[in-house]
Amino acid sequence: MPFDYSCFDSFSRLSTKAWKPFLLVNVALLAACGSLQPPHERPALDMPAAYKEGVPGSAVWQTAQPQDSVPGAWWTLFADPALDALQEHAASGNQNVALAVARLRAARAALGSASAAGLPTLGANASSSRARSSSTAADGNTTARTTSSHALGLSASWELDLWGRLSGSVDAARASAQASADDLAAMRLSVQATVAQTYFALRAAEAQQQLLDDTLAAYERSWELTRNRQRAGVASLADVAQAEAQYKSTQVQLLEAQTNRAQLEHALAALTGQAPAAFSLGATAALPQPPAVPAQLPSRLLERRPDIAAAERRVAAANAQIGVARAAFFPAITLSATAGFRGSQLGDLLSAPHRFWSLGPALAASLFDGGARSAAVESARATHDQAVASYRQTVLTALQEVEDNLAAAAALEREQQLQLEAVAAAQRALDVVTNQYRAGTVGYLNVLSAQATVLSARRGLIDVRNRRLGAVNALLKNLAGRWAADGL
């Protein structure tokens, strides 16, 4: 934004005797020169007309509004009391959230410091000294004299913010503090989603463990049946060896599931701010049911994402810093005043004859800096361009995440139903093959194959349920924890 330098012409027409009305005339003239801070506008994006993976005719995408916030307990949509308790512990104990809280406090303190720079400063001083000096006269005689000096006074100063340097710093600090508040909301949302995802994975590992326990019991019965048939002469030693190999390999899978469950429990301990040795979660092997994804999601949901709001506030902060850098080209005008008492006798220091005062403006300007200020302006503009690019990328990433999880949630819901049908079909085939083996019409290899198919189908069902929970959980995180525009 070009600056109106013509306003300085009025100064040259003022008489040198007119310095006394400086504050009344020149301040008004300088204040009319214009603002050095370019107007802030939210970066434009070429947004799609509707959700690609949503229902045709759904609303248009919109971008972030910094004033929005994340709802308090969006995970209650999963209706799991154990998950609710974990989220409460994470809210108070997670150290990443504590780190974000500390950063917000620092940003607010920086805002307070920037705001204080625009206010007058007042100081007090007192001094007392005693000195001895000597002088030599023309006749060569040396005379020594001891003197005392005492002073007591007040001083005040105030920088006039005519070019917007101080107010620009306040604007930048305020935007940064708002971005830190949004970072805190984003961190809380991320931790909440991670706790939920880890909890679902832990319950899935428990379900896998329970499935493998049940499968081992069935495989042990089959192994015993095969040994009995081998002793009766109707089965071979190869059948017994195959049954044993199947049983042992399933034991290995059970150990892996137990290890996975233990590691996930350790992860939950860290997320809730506890040492793994002090944390324990009872096993239920029960996966919660995911909430149904609405057929139409309001486009304004994307406005609630705190990471997008934080990116927009950083654009505003960088924009304000451009004005601060531009203001460095112009002189700093400071009003200062001092008043007090100064004398050689402490007893009558506060008497009227020892009173002194001074009042007046001071102007300071840099005449040559080798291009440092121009470089600072260019650096501020480059920082603003970086913030704009970061904001746009954040929005694009948000669009991708929502589209990905909309597609995943819909596909996994259908996949879960098909997997249920696959489990039922595999179980029917195993029942038939087991009866045929007992009747001696098929070999044991057919039984092994059918048993492996059932186990694979059941493990696949647990995996699909876990992935569906994860997709719905991620979609809720992508939409800042809500389905509706004004709530859960």
C-alpha positions in Angstrom: 0.0 0.0 0.0 1.7 3.3 -1.1 2.3 5.8 1.7 1.3 9.5 1.2 4.5 11.3 1.6 3.0 14.7 0.6 1.8 15.1 4.2 5.4 16.0 5.2 5.3 19.1 3.0 3.2 20.9 5.6 6.1 20.6 8.1 8.4 22.7 5.9 6.0 25.6 5.9 5.9 25.9 9.7 8.0 28.7 11.2 10.9 27.7 13.4 9.2 29.7 16.2 6.1 27.4 16.0 7.7 24.4 17.9 5.5 25.0 21.0 2.2 24.1 19.2 4.0 21.0 17.7 1.8 18.5 19.5 -1.5 20.3 18.5 -0.7 20.8 14.9 1.8 18.3 13.7 0.3 15.3 15.5 -2.9 15.9 13.6 -1.1 16.3 10.3 0.9 13.1 10.9 -2.1 11.1 12.0 -3.7 11.9 8.6 -0.8 10.5 6.6 -2.4 7.0 6.4 -1.8 3.5 7.7 1.3 1.5 6.8 -0.4 -1.9 7.5 -2.0 -3.4 4.4 -5.6 -4.5 4.9 -5.9 -8.1 5.9 -8.0 -10.4 3.7 -8.5 -14.1 4.2 -6.6 -15.8 1.3 -8.8 -16.8 -1.5 -9.1 -20.5 -2.6 -10.7 -22.1 -5.6 -13.1 -24.3 -3.7 -15.2 -27.1 -5.1 -18.9 -26.8 -5.5 -19.8 -29.8 -3.3 -18.3 -32.8 -1.5 -17.0 -35.3 -4.0 -17.7 -38.2 -1.7 -20.9 -36.7 -0.3 -24.5 -36.8 -1.3 -25.2 -34.9 -4.6 -26.6 -31.5 -4.0 -24.9 -31.0 -0.6 -23.8 -27.6 0.4 -20.7 -25.7 -0.8 -17.4 -25.9 1.0 -16.5 -22.9 3.2 -13.3 -22.0 5.0 -12.4 -21.4 8.6 -13.9 -18.9 11.0 -11.5 -18.3 14.0 -14.3 -17.6 16.5 -15.6 -21.2 16.3 -14.6 -23.8 18.9 -14.6 -27.6 19.3 -17.4 -29.2 21.2 -16.6 -30.6 24.6 -17.4 -34.4 24.5 -17.8 -35.5 20.9 -16.5 -39.0 21.7 -19.6 -39.8 23.6 -21.2 -40.5 20.3 -19.5 -44.0 20.6 -21.3 -44.6 23.9 -18.4 -46.3 25.7 -17.9 -45.4 29.4 -14.3 -46.7 29.4 -13.5 -44.3 26.6 -15.2 -41.5 28.4 -13.0 -42.1 31.5 -9.8 -42.2 29.4 -10.7 -38.9 27.8 -11.1 -37.3 31.2 -7.6 -38.5 32.2 -6.1 -37.3 29.0 -7.6 -33.9 29.3 -5.8 -33.3 32.6 -2.7 -35.5 32.2 -1.6 -35.3 28.6 1.7 -33.4 28.3 1.3 -32.3 24.7 -1.9 -30.5 25.8 0.1 -29.0 28.8 2.8 -27.8 26.3 0.1 -26.1 24.2 -1.4 -24.5 27.3 2.1 -23.1 28.2 2.6 -21.8 24.7 -0.8 -20.0 24.9 0.2 -18.4 28.2 3.5 -17.2 26.6 1.6 -15.8 23.6 -0.8 -13.9 25.8 2.1 -12.5 27.8 3.7 -11.3 24.6 0.4 -9.6 23.7 0.5 -7.9 27.1 4.0 -6.7 26.5 3.2 -5.4 23.1 0.2 -3.5 24.4 2.2 -2.0 27.2 4.7 -0.5 24.7 2.0 1.9 23.5 1.4 3.4 27.0 3.3 6.1 28.8 6.1 5.0 31.1 6.7 6.6 34.5 9.9 6.3 36.6 11.4 7.6 39.8 15.0 8.3 40.7 17.0 9.4 43.6 20.7 10.0 44.0 23.2 11.3 46.4 26.9 11.8 45.9 29.9 13.4 47.6 33.0 14.4 45.6 36.4 15.9 46.3 38.4 17.9 43.7 41.5 20.0 43.7 42.6 23.0 41.6 45.9 24.8 41.3 46.0 28.6 41.3 48.3 30.8 39.3 50.6 31.2 42.2 51.1 27.5 42.4 48.9 26.9 45.5 46.6 23.9 45.4 43.1 24.1 46.8 41.0 21.1 47.7 37.2 21.3 47.8 34.6 18.7 48.8 31.1 19.0 47.3 27.8 17.2 47.8 25.0 16.6 45.3 21.5 15.3 46.0 18.6 14.7 43.5 15.1 13.4 43.6 12.8 13.3 40.6 10.2 11.7 38.4 10.5 11.0 34.7 7.9 10.1 32.1 8.0 9.3 28.4 5.5 8.3 25.7 6.2 7.3 22.1 3.5 8.6 19.7 2.4 5.8 17.5 1.9 7.9 14.4 3.0 5.3 11.9 1.3 2.3 13.5 4.5 0.6 14.5 3.3 -0.1 18.1 -0.3 -0.8 17.1 0.9 -3.1 14.4 2.9 -5.0 16.9 -0.1 -5.3 19.1 -2.2 -6.6 16.1 0.5 -9.2 15.3 0.7 -10.3 18.9 -3.1 -10.5 19.3 -3.3 -12.6 16.1 -0.5 -14.9 17.3 -2.3 -15.3 20.7 -5.5 -16.3 18.9 -3.5 -18.7 16.7 -2.0 -20.2 19.9 -5.5 -20.6 21.4 -6.5 -22.4 18.2 -3.3 -24.5 18.4 -4.4 -25.6 21.9 -7.9 -26.5 20.6 -6.3 -28.4 17.7 -3.9 -30.3 20.1 -6.8 -31.2 22.4 -8.8 -32.5 19.4 -5.8 -34.5 18.1 -5.2 -36.0 21.5 -8.9 -36.9 21.9 -8.9 -38.6 18.5 -5.7 -40.4 19.2 -7.0 -41.7 22.5 -10.1 -42.9 20.8 -8.2 -44.6 18.0 -5.8 -46.3 20.3 -8.6 -47.5 22.5 -10.4 -49.0 19.5 -7.2 -50.7 18.4 -6.8 -52.1 21.9 -10.3 -53.5 22.0 -9.7 -55.0 18.6 -6.5 -56.7 19.8 -8.5 -58.1 22.7 -11.2 -59.4 20.3 -8.4 -61.0 18.2 -7.0 -62.5 21.4 -10.3 -63.9 22.4 -10.9 -65.3 18.9 -7.5 -67.0 18.9 -8.2 -68.5 22.4 -11.5 -70.0 21.2 -9.8 -71.1 18.0 -7.0 -72.8 19.9 -9.6 -74.7 21.9 -11.2 -75.9 18.7 -7.9 -76.8 17.1 -6.9 -78.8 20.2 -10.1 -80.8 19.9 -9.4 -81.4 16.3 -5.8 -82.4 17.1 -7.1 -84.9 19.7 -9.7 -86.3 17.3 -6.9 -86.8 14.7 -4.7 -88.6 17.2 -7.6 -90.9 18.2 -8.3 -91.6 14.5 -4.7 -92.3 13.9 -4.6 -94.8 16.8 -7.7 -96.4 15.3 -5.9 -96.7 12.0 -8.2 -94.4 10.0 -5.9 -91.4 9.9 -2.3 -91.0 9.0 0.6 -89.6 11.0 0.7 -86.7 8.4 -2.8 -85.7 9.5 -1.7 -85.6 13.1 1.4 -83.5 12.2 -0.7 -81.1 10.2 -3.1 -80.7 13.1 -0.2 -80.0 15.5 1.4 -77.5 13.1 -1.9 -75.6 12.8 -2.3 -75.5 16.6 1.3 -74.3 17.2 1.1 -71.6 14.5 -2.1 -70.3 16.1 -0.4 -70.1 19.4 2.2 -67.8 17.8 -0.6 -65.6 16.5 -2.1 -65.4 20.0 1.3 -64.3 21.4 1.4 -61.5 18.8 -2.1 -60.4 19.7 -1.1 -60.3 23.4 2.0 -58.3 22.7 0.0 -55.9 20.5 -2.6 -55.4 23.3 0.1 -54.7 25.9 1.8 -52.1 23.7 -1.5 -50.3 23.0 -2.2 -50.2 26.8 1.2 -48.6 27.2 0.3 -46.1 24.6 -2.9 -45.2 26.4 -0.9 -44.7 29.6 1.4 -42.2 27.9 -1.6 -40.4 26.3 -3.3 -40.0 29.7 -0.1 -38.7 31.3 0.7 -41.9 33.4 3.6 -44.3 33.5 2.7 -47.7 32.0 3.4 -49.5 35.3 0.8 -47.3 37.0 -1.9 -47.8 34.4 -4.2 -50.8 33.8 -7.3 -51.2 31.7 -9.7 -54.1 32.1 -10.1 -56.4 29.1 -13.6 -56.6 27.6 -12.9 -57.6 23.9 -16.0 -55.5 23.1 -15.7 -53.0 20.2 -18.2 -50.1 20.4 -20.6 -49.4 17.6 -19.7 -46.5 15.5 -22.3 -43.7 15.1 -24.0 -43.5 11.8 -22.6 -40.9 9.4 -25.4 -38.5 8.3 -26.3 -38.6 4.6 -25.6 -34.9 4.3 -22.9 -33.0 6.3 -23.2 -29.2 6.5 -20.3 -27.6 4.7 -19.8 -25.1 7.6 -18.4 -28.0 9.6 -15.0 -27.4 8.0 -15.1 -23.8 9.4 -14.8 -25.3 12.9 -11.4 -26.8 12.4 -9.0 -25.1 14.8 -5.9 -25.8 12.7 -7.5 -23.9 9.8 -8.4 -21.1 12.1 -4.8 -21.0 13.5 -3.4 -20.8 10.0 -5.7 -17.9 9.2 -4.6 -16.0 12.3 -1.0 -16.5 11.4 -1.7 -14.9 8.0 -3.2 -11.9 9.9 -0.1 -11.7 12.2 2.3 -11.8 9.3 0.2 -9.1 7.6 0.5 -6.8 10.6 4.3 -7.4 10.7 4.5 -5.8 7.2 3.2 -2.6 8.6 5.6 -2.8 11.5 8.5 -3.2 9.1 7.3 -0.3 6.9 7.0 2.0 10.0 10.8 1.7 10.6 11.3 4.1 7.6 9.8 6.9 9.6 11.0 8.8 12.6 10.1 7.8 16.2 8.6 10.7 18.1 8.7 10.6 21.8 7.3 13.0 24.4 9.4 13.1 27.6 9.2 15.0 30.8 11.2 15.2 34.0 10.7 17.0 37.3 12.2 17.0 40.7 14.7 18.6 43.1 18.4 19.0 43.0 20.7 20.6 45.5 23.9 20.3 47.6 22.2 20.3 51.0 20.0 17.4 51.8 18.0 19.3 54.5 16.6 21.9 52.1 16.4 19.6 49.0 12.6 19.9 48.7 12.5 23.7 48.8 11.3 25.6 45.8 14.7 27.1 44.7 16.0 23.6 44.1 13.2 22.5 41.9 13.8 21.7 38.2 11.7 20.4 35.3 11.9 19.7 31.6 9.3 18.9 28.9 9.6 18.4 25.2 9.4 16.1 22.2 12.3 14.1 20.7 12.6 12.8 17.2 14.9 10.0 16.2 15.3 8.7 12.7 17.8 6.4 10.9 19.3 8.2 7.9 21.3 5.3 6.4 21.2 1.6 7.3 22.6 0.0 4.1 19.2 -1.4 3.1 18.5 -3.1 6.3 14.9 -1.7 6.6 14.1 -2.5 3.0 15.3 -6.1 3.6 13.1 -6.2 6.7 10.1 -5.2 4.7 10.8 -7.8 2.0 11.3 -10.4 4.8 7.9 -9.5 6.3 6.3 -9.9 2.9 7.9 -13.2 2.3 6.8 -14.4 5.7 3.2 -13.3 4.8 3.4 -15.3 1.6 4.6 -18.3 3.5 1.7 -18.0 5.9 -0.8 -17.7 3.0 0.6 -20.8 1.3 0.5 -22.7 4.7 -3.1 -21.6 5.2 -4.1 -22.8 1.7 -2.3 -26.1 2.1 -4.0 -26.6 5.5 -7.5 -26.1 3.9 -6.6 -28.4 1.0 -5.4 -31.1 3.4 -8.6 -30.7 5.4 -10.6 -31.2 2.2 -8.6 -34.4 1.4 -9.0 -35.8 4.9 -12.8 -35.3 4.9 -13.2 -36.8 1.5 -10.9 -39.7 2.3 -12.8 -40.6 5.5 -16.2 -40.0 4.0 -15.3 -42.6 1.3 -13.7 -45.0 3.9 -16.7 -44.8 6.3 -19.2 -45.6 3.5 -17.1 -48.4 2.0 -16.3 -50.0 5.4 -19.9 -50.1 6.4 -20.7 -52.1 3.3 -17.5 -54.2 3.8 -18.5 -55.1 7.3 -21.8 -56.5 6.1 -20.1 -58.5 3.4 -17.6 -59.8 5.9 -20.4 -61.0 8.2 -21.8 -62.9 5.3 -18.4 -64.4 4.6 -17.9 -65.5 8.2 -21.3 -67.3 8.1 -20.5 -69.0 4.8 -17.1 -70.1 6.0 -18.6 -71.6 9.2 -21.2 -73.5 7.3 -18.5 -74.9 5.0 -16.5 -76.0 8.1 -19.4 -77.7 9.7 -20.0 -79.7 6.5 -16.3 -80.6 6.0 -16.0 -81.7 9.7 -18.9 -84.1 9.4 -17.5 -85.5 6.1 -14.1 -86.0 7.8 -15.7 -87.9 10.7 -17.6 -90.0 8.1 -14.3 -90.7 6.4 -15.3 -89.2 3.0 -12.7 -86.4 2.9 -9.2 -86.0 4.1 -7.9 -83.9 7.0 -6.4 -81.4 4.6 -10.0 -80.3 3.8 -10.7 -79.7 7.5 -7.5 -77.7 7.9 -8.4 -75.5 4.9 -11.9 -74.9 6.1 -10.7 -74.0 9.6 -8.1 -71.6 8.3 -10.9 -69.9 6.2 -13.1 -69.5 9.2 -10.3 -68.0 11.3 -9.3 -65.6 8.5 -12.8 -64.5 8.0 -13.4 -63.8 11.7 -10.1 -62.0 12.0 -11.0 -60.0 9.0 -14.3 -59.0 10.5 -12.6 -57.7 13.6 -10.2 -55.8 11.4 -13.0 -54.2 9.4 -14.9 -53.2 12.5 -11.7 -51.6 13.9 -11.0 -49.8 10.6 -14.6 -48.6 10.4 -14.4 -47.2 13.9 -11.1 -45.5 13.0 -12.6 -43.9 9.8 -15.6 -42.5 11.7 -13.4 -41.3 14.5 -11.1 -39.6 12.0 -14.0 -38.1 10.2 -15.3 -36.6 13.4 -11.8 -35.2 14.0 -11.7 -33.8 10.5 -15.0 -32.0 11.1 -13.9 -30.7 14.5 -15.9 -33.3 16.5 -19.4 -32.7 15.2 -22.0 -33.8 12.7 -24.3 -30.7 12.9 -23.4 -27.1 12.3 -24.3 -26.0 15.8 -23.5 -29.1 17.9 -22.9 -32.8 17.9 
